[in-house]
Amino acid sequence: MPVVHVYVWTGFSNEAKRRVVSGITRVFAETGVPPEAVEIIIHEVPKENWGVGGERASERLSHVEPP
């Protein structure tokens, strides 16, 4: 049973989460894994706790909003 961890910034919309779960499940199903065996855990991390290029994402990517 695959367990997939997905890390996103806090504020990722419920619709975006639904699409991520559906898409990841579909990819595994295409390889023969039963959809009911796929587990996906979405972790929401505040931008100030996420580093990109030596800076906190809250500072470096303040103009980027999660989907």
C-alpha positions in Angstrom: 0.0 0.0 0.0 1.7 3.3 -1.1 1.6 6.2 1.3 2.4 9.5 -0.3 3.2 12.6 1.7 2.5 16.0 0.0 3.8 19.2 1.5 2.1 22.5 0.6 1.9 26.0 2.0 -0.9 26.7 4.4 -3.9 27.9 2.5 -3.9 25.3 -0.2 -7.6 25.2 -1.3 -9.8 22.2 -0.7 -10.4 22.0 -4.5 -6.6 21.9 -5.1 -6.3 19.2 -2.4 -9.0 17.2 -4.0 -7.2 17.4 -7.4 -3.9 16.3 -5.9 -5.5 13.3 -4.1 -7.4 12.3 -7.3 -4.4 12.8 -9.5 -1.9 10.8 -7.3 -4.4 8.0 -6.9 -5.0 7.9 -10.7 -1.2 7.5 -11.3 -0.9 4.6 -9.0 -4.1 3.0 -10.4 -2.6 3.2 -13.9 0.3 1.1 -12.6 -2.1 -1.6 -11.2 -2.4 -0.5 -7.6 -6.0 -0.6 -6.4 -7.2 3.0 -5.7 -8.4 2.0 -2.3 -4.8 1.0 -1.4 -3.4 4.5 -2.0 -3.1 6.7 1.0 -2.2 10.4 0.7 -1.3 12.7 3.5 -1.3 16.5 2.9 0.8 18.5 5.2 0.2 22.3 5.3 3.3 24.3 6.3 3.3 28.0 6.9 5.4 29.9 4.4 7.5 31.3 7.3 8.5 27.7 8.1 9.5 26.9 4.5 12.9 27.8 3.1 13.6 28.5 -0.6 17.0 29.6 -1.9 18.3 30.6 1.5 15.3 32.6 2.5 12.0 32.0 4.1 9.2 31.5 1.5 7.2 34.1 3.3 9.8 36.7 2.4 11.1 35.4 -1.0 7.7 34.4 -2.4 5.3 36.8 -0.7 3.6 37.5 -4.0 2.8 33.8 -4.7 -0.5 32.5 -3.3 -1.3 28.8 -3.0 -3.9 27.4 -5.3 
